[in-house]
Amino acid sequence: MEGVKGKVVLVAGAATGLGAASAHRLARAGARVVVGDLDLPGAERTAAAVRDTGGQAVAAEFDISDDASVRELVGYAVRTYGGVDAVHVNAGDMGAVRHDTDVVDIDLAVWDRTLAVNLRGHMLVTRHTVPELLARGGGAIVYTSSIASFTGEPQRPAYAATKAGINALARHVASRWGREGIRANAVAPGLILTPAIQEGAPPEMLRNMLARTRSPRHGQEGDVAGMVAFLLSDEGAWINGQVINVDGGTVLR
Ligand SMILES: NC(=O)c1ccc[n+]([C@@H]2O[C@H](COP(=O)([O-])OP(=O)(O)OC[C@H]3O[C@@H](n4cnc5c(N)ncnc54)[C@H](O)[C@@H]3O)[C@@H](O)[C@H]2O)c1
């Protein structure tokens, strides 16, 4: 994908899973990647693996729920590569999801943590990167949403609310800064077989999720990474404010 070659791309939440896949995909296409994560050893592993395959990447520790930490991460990207052209905001607190029961039962600390990381954190990354994108004459942001923002489920109310909030955030950013050259979109994956999900998900759950798709197989990390790279690239120049499902046809809308 020629359209990200030479661009500086910050992937916020890229130690493992979808963010790490995105870092690899973007670097393969010639982007210079800043791998940010709460898990510094994981971020360093991702960046080292990118470099081992001939790509350019650096790692940095940050906490997406902390305003000063996010500001420092963006500053690090600017100091390292001279600016920021694109961002994949991906971090999610996947530990909290296990305790995200229903709104009567949920521990309010779980609700607050989920919103702090999955939604407020995505807003903080936006807040600190928009001025940098404007300084470059524009740029692109992609958020990782989820089909949970559309489907309605008996559990995971905090998770679903944050993902619906992310969809609104993308629409806001597109509406506020689109004419100044900033594009903001969200990808809404269905179940993606990351290594963690392959190890941890009960087989029955995997079977049920596959039955909800219109696909012969489960989602793979590369399915999402390909869409992220496209949306961040110049090829995606006329796509703004959209939420794009990458879910094997689970949700049709
Ligand atoms: N895997 C799926 O099936 C799937 C489906 C839909 C949406 N998603 C979304 O994709 C994103 C990535 O999920 P994943 O499955 O790859 O899980 P993952 O746990 O591998 O990735 C999440 C990353 O976010 C990081 N992170 C967590 N809290 C952080 C914080 N406070 N500050 C900075 N980084 C932090 C983690 O360390 C990790 O690297 C999440 O937003 C998730 O909601 C995943």
The ligand as an SDF file (V2000), in Angstrom:
LIG
                    3D

 44 48  0  0  0  0  0  0  0  0999 V2000
   -9.9060   -9.4330   19.3240 N   0  0  0  0  0  0  0  0  0  0  0  0
  -11.1840   -9.2190   19.0160 C   0  0  0  0  0  0  0  0  0  0  0  0
  -11.9610  -10.1410   18.7180 O   0  0  0  0  0  0  0  0  0  0  0  0
  -11.7250   -7.8150   19.0160 C   0  0  0  0  0  0  0  0  0  0  0  0
  -12.9920   -7.5800   18.4630 C   0  0  0  0  0  0  0  0  0  0  0  0
  -13.4980   -6.3000   18.4360 C   0  0  0  0  0  0  0  0  0  0  0  0
  -12.7650   -5.2500   18.9550 C   0  0  0  0  0  0  0  0  0  0  0  0
  -11.5490   -5.5000   19.5080 N   0  0  0  0  0  0  0  0  0  0  0  0
  -10.8020   -4.3490   20.0350 C   0  0  0  0  0  0  0  0  0  0  0  0
   -9.4860   -4.3780   19.5330 O   0  0  0  0  0  0  0  0  0  0  0  0
   -8.6050   -3.7200   20.4370 C   0  0  0  0  0  0  0  0  0  0  0  0
   -7.4220   -4.6160   20.6930 C   0  0  0  0  0  0  0  0  0  0  0  0
   -7.8850   -5.8230   21.2750 O   0  0  0  0  0  0  0  0  0  0  0  0
   -7.0570   -7.1840   21.2130 P   0  0  0  0  0  0  0  0  0  0  0  0
   -8.0510   -8.2760   21.0730 O   0  0  0  0  0  0  0  0  0  0  0  0
   -5.9580   -7.0730   20.2520 O   0  0  0  0  0  0  0  0  0  0  0  0
   -6.5430   -7.2690   22.7330 O   0  0  0  0  0  0  0  0  0  0  0  0
   -5.0960   -7.0480   23.3720 P   0  0  0  0  0  0  0  0  0  0  0  0
   -5.2870   -7.1440   24.8510 O   0  0  0  0  0  0  0  0  0  0  0  0
   -4.1150   -7.9520   22.7170 O   0  0  0  0  0  0  0  0  0  0  0  0
   -4.7360   -5.5520   22.9660 O   0  0  0  0  0  0  0  0  0  0  0  0
   -5.0420   -4.4510   23.7700 C   0  0  0  0  0  0  0  0  0  0  0  0
   -3.7750   -3.6320   23.9550 C   0  0  0  0  0  0  0  0  0  0  0  0
   -4.0940   -2.4460   24.6930 O   0  0  0  0  0  0  0  0  0  0  0  0
   -3.1040   -2.2830   25.6860 C   0  0  0  0  0  0  0  0  0  0  0  0
   -3.6140   -1.5010   26.7930 N   0  0  0  0  0  0  0  0  0  0  0  0
   -4.5400   -1.8720   27.7270 C   0  0  0  0  0  0  0  0  0  0  0  0
   -4.7110   -0.8860   28.6060 N   0  0  0  0  0  0  0  0  0  0  0  0
   -3.8940    0.1270   28.2400 C   0  0  0  0  0  0  0  0  0  0  0  0
   -3.6320    1.4260   28.7780 C   0  0  0  0  0  0  0  0  0  0  0  0
   -4.2310    1.8560   29.8880 N   0  0  0  0  0  0  0  0  0  0  0  0
   -2.7420    2.2150   28.1430 N   0  0  0  0  0  0  0  0  0  0  0  0
   -2.1030    1.7870   27.0260 C   0  0  0  0  0  0  0  0  0  0  0  0
   -2.2930    0.5660   26.4780 N   0  0  0  0  0  0  0  0  0  0  0  0
   -3.1870   -0.2480   27.0790 C   0  0  0  0  0  0  0  0  0  0  0  0
   -2.7440   -3.6970   26.0930 C   0  0  0  0  0  0  0  0  0  0  0  0
   -1.5170   -3.7580   26.8050 O   0  0  0  0  0  0  0  0  0  0  0  0
   -2.7210   -4.4090   24.7520 C   0  0  0  0  0  0  0  0  0  0  0  0
   -1.4620   -4.2980   24.1190 O   0  0  0  0  0  0  0  0  0  0  0  0
   -9.4370   -3.4060   21.6840 C   0  0  0  0  0  0  0  0  0  0  0  0
   -9.8550   -2.0530   21.6310 O   0  0  0  0  0  0  0  0  0  0  0  0
  -10.6230   -4.3290   21.5440 C   0  0  0  0  0  0  0  0  0  0  0  0
  -11.7760   -3.8340   22.1850 O   0  0  0  0  0  0  0  0  0  0  0  0
  -11.0140   -6.7470   19.5540 C   0  0  0  0  0  0  0  0  0  0  0  0
  1  2  1  0
  2  3  2  0
  2  4  1  0
  4  5  1  0
  4 44  2  0
  5  6  2  0
  6  7  1  0
  7  8  2  0
  8  9  1  0
  8 44  1  0
  9 10  1  0
  9 42  1  0
 10 11  1  0
 11 12  1  0
 11 40  1  0
 12 13  1  0
 13 14  1  0
 14 15  2  0
 14 16  1  0
 14 17  1  0
 17 18  1  0
 18 19  2  0
 18 20  1  0
 18 21  1  0
 21 22  1  0
 22 23  1  0
 23 24  1  0
 23 38  1  0
 24 25  1  0
 25 26  1  0
 25 36  1  0
 26 27  1  0
 26 35  1  0
 27 28  2  0
 28 29  1  0
 29 30  1  0
 29 35  2  0
 30 31  1  0
 30 32  2  0
 32 33  1  0
 33 34  2  0
 34 35  1  0
 36 37  1  0
 36 38  1  0
 38 39  1  0
 40 41  1  0
 40 42  1  0
 42 43  1  0
M  CHG  2   8   1  16  -1
M  END
$$$$
